Amino acid sequence: MKIKRIAIGLLALSVMVFGGDSKFSFSLKGGYYLPSSSSYNNDYVPMVNNNINELNSYLTSLGFTNTVNELKKLGGSLVLGGELEFFASDQVAIVLGAEYWWKNSSGSLDSSGTLAEVTYGVAESSRVKMSVLPILGTLRVNLPFKGLRAYLGGGAGYYLGQVVIEETWNWTEDAETVDSGTREIKSTGSAIIPHTNAGIDLNLTKNIALAVDIRYPFGAIKSFKIKRDTGDSSSVGQKFTFEVANGGEKDFKWELSGLNFGINLKIRF
């Protein structure tokens, strides 16, 4: 309902401002988005890697041979999207858009060794899948340049985030499984986040342009709620938290401030 209200409100505003003779453009976007994600990188990733390395140290002390793949910090990734741009005049436009960004990372430990003539195998992995879908509204003002269109703007987006944690493990003795299983935790969160915007349109033909666009959001999704937990159904509806080094717990948070760079193929009507 919140998304529908935002979209209806922006469309109504565009109709009131532009009237029936308004021009508009539609564009498809491909780009690169680099959210800061400091809580994930500085708190969650070290927690997972510490658990992996503690088990690795213990198994190494027993003489086992181990292969460790640490969970990577979150960086930039591909973003895909599109937008409708409504022109009030030669100087002012209102833009409605949506994008999709995703990133996956995994950490694992594979170990094997023999104790008291029994051969053991240990395999554990943790996979994190993160994605965000912002619904965007932006006001753009053209700069007074001749020969090309350059603009500055600002607005806000309703960001829908999703985090899925997948854990698997398999322990064997003499090739016989003694403990194995999987667990999946799916959580979602949302926030309204403001942004600044700038760009340049380079005309290819009268009605087609290539746009270089930069957006920078300022904000975070401050909490996530668990939607599915295959290991503990009673946690559904609760905040998604994780343990930190001192034994306490932290809410899972996702900072989304960061450079969003895109190339848009724009068709004007």
N, C-alpha and C positions, 0 to 999 in steps of 0.2 A: 504493500500500500504506500509506503514512504517513497519508493521509486516512482510509482505512478503519479503521485502528487507533485513531485519535483518536475517530471517530464511535462505534465499537463500545464503546470504553472509557467514553465519556460515557453511552451508553445503558445499559450494565451498571450504572454507578454510580447512575443514576436508578432502575433497578429495585430495587437493594438498599436504597436510601434510602426509596422511596415505597411499595413493596409493590403488591399488586394493586388497591387501592381508590383509587389516586391520581387526582386531578383534573389536567386539563391544558388549555391553550389553544393555538390556532393563530392566527397573525397574518400579514398581508401588509404590507410596509413600502414606503413611498416617502419619499425624503429627499434630503439634500444633504450631501456629504462634501468636506472641504477639507484634503487632505494638504499637508504643508509643502513637500516636493519641492525642497529647497534645492540639491542637486547638479544636478538637471535645470535649474532656473531660473538658477542662478549660473554653471554650467560648460558644460552642453551647449547651451543656447539661445544664449549669446553666441558659441560656436564656430561654429554654423550661420550666425548673422547676420553674423559677421565675414567668412565666406567669400562670402556674398551681396554684402555691401557692398564688399569688395575688387574683385570682378568688376564691380560697378556703377560704381565709381570709374574703373576702367580703361576701360570702354566709354564713360563720359561724357567722358573725356579725348580720345576719338577722335571726339567729336561725335555719338554715338548718343543716341537718345531712349529712356529707360528707365522702367519701372514696377516698383517694389520692394514686396514684401509680406513683412515680417519675421516670423519664427517667434515666436509668442506664448509667454509664460511660462505654466506650468501653474497653474491655479486650481481652484476647486471645480466640482463637477458633480453631476448626478443620480445617486442610488443606489437600486437596487431590491432587494428581498429578502423573506425570510420567516423565521419562527422557531416552534419548539415550546417551550412553557413548561410544565414539570412542577412541581406544587405539593406539597412535602413537608408543609407545614402552612400556617396562615394567614400565617406570617411568612417562610418560606423557599421559594425556587424555584430550580430548575436550568433553564437555557435553552440550547437547541441552535438554531443559526441559520446562514444563509448569505446573502451579498449579492453584488451585481455593480455595479461602478463603471467608467465608461469616459470617455475624453476624447481628442479629436483636435485636432491643430493643424498648420498648414502655412505654409511660407515659399516665396516664388517671386521670380523675376526674369524680366521680358519686355523685350527690347531690340531695336531695329532702327536701321539707319543705312547710309550709303553711303560707301564708300572706293574711290578709283580707279575710279569708275563701276561698282562692284559693290555690290549691295544685300545686306546681311547681316541675318540674324535670329537671335536667341539667346533660348531659352526654357529655364529650369531651375527645378525645384521640388523641395522636400523636405517630405514629409508624415510626421508622427509619430502613431501610434495606440497609446494606453496603456490598459490595463485591469487590474483586480485583482478577484479572487474570494476573499474571506475565508470560511473555515469556522469558526464561532464557538461557544465554550462559555462560559457566564457563570453565576455564582452571585449571586442577588439576595436581599436582606433587606429586608422591608417596614418602613417607619418608622411609629411609633405615632401616626398621624393618624386622626381619625374623619371619615367622610363621603366619603373618597376613598382610593385606594391610591397611596402614594408609596414609591419604593424606591431603594436604593443597592446597587451591586454591583461585581463585578470578575471578570475571567477572562482568556482568551487566545484568539487566533485563528490559524489556519494560513492564511497569505496566499499566494495564487498570482498572481503578476504576469506580465504579457505586454507586450512593447514591439515594435512593428513599425515599421521605418523604410522608407519608399518614396521612391526618388529617380528622377526622370525628366529627360531633357534632349533638346533638339532644336536643332541648329545648321543654318542654311540659307545658301546663296549664290544670289542671283537665283532665289529660290523653290525651289531644288533642295536636298534634304537631303544634307548632307555628314557629319553625325555625329548619331546619335540612339540612345537606349537607355533601359532601365529597370533598376533594381536594388531588390530587397527583402531586408531583413534582419529575421528574426524571432528574438527571444530571450525566454527565460523565466527566472524566478527565484522563490524561495519563502523564507518565514521564519515562525517562530512569534513572535507579537508580543502582549504583554500589553495589557490595557485596563481602564479604569474605566467605570462605567455608572451612570446615574441616570434616573429617569423618573416619570411620573404616569399612572395609568389613570383615564379619565373614563367612567363607566358610561352607555351609551345605553339598554340594556335589561338584563334579568337576565343574559343570556348574551353580550351584545355590548358591547364597550368601545372607545373611541378612546384610544390611548396616545401620549403625547408622550415620546420617548426620546432620550437623549443618550449617546453613547459617545465616549471619547477613547483611541485606541491610542498606545502609546509604542514606536517602533522603526522599522526599515528593512529592506528587501530589499537586502542589501549587495553582491550580484553577480548578473549574469545570464549565462546561457550561450546561445550561438547555436544555434538549431535549424534555420534555413534561411538561406542566403545565395546568391541567384541570381547574384551577381557573383564569388563566390569560395567554391566548395564546400569547399575545404580548411579554411575557418574554422569549419565546423560542429563543435560540441563545445567550442570555445574560449570564453573569457570575452569578453563584449561590452565593448569599450573604444572610446574616442574621443580624438582629439587635443585638447590644450588650447593656450592662447595661447603658452606658452613652448616649444612643440614637443614636449612630453612627452605621455604617455598616462595616462588615468584609467579605472578600472573604472566602468561605468555602474551607478549606485546610485539607489535610489528610497526616500526617506524618506516614511513613511506616518503619522507623528504628525500629528494634526489633528482638529478637531471634526467629528463625524458626527452630524447631527441628523435625526431621522426622525419620521414620523407613522405609527402602526400601527393598522390595523383588526383588532381582536382578537375571536376567537370562542372562548368557553369551553365545555368539554365536561365 
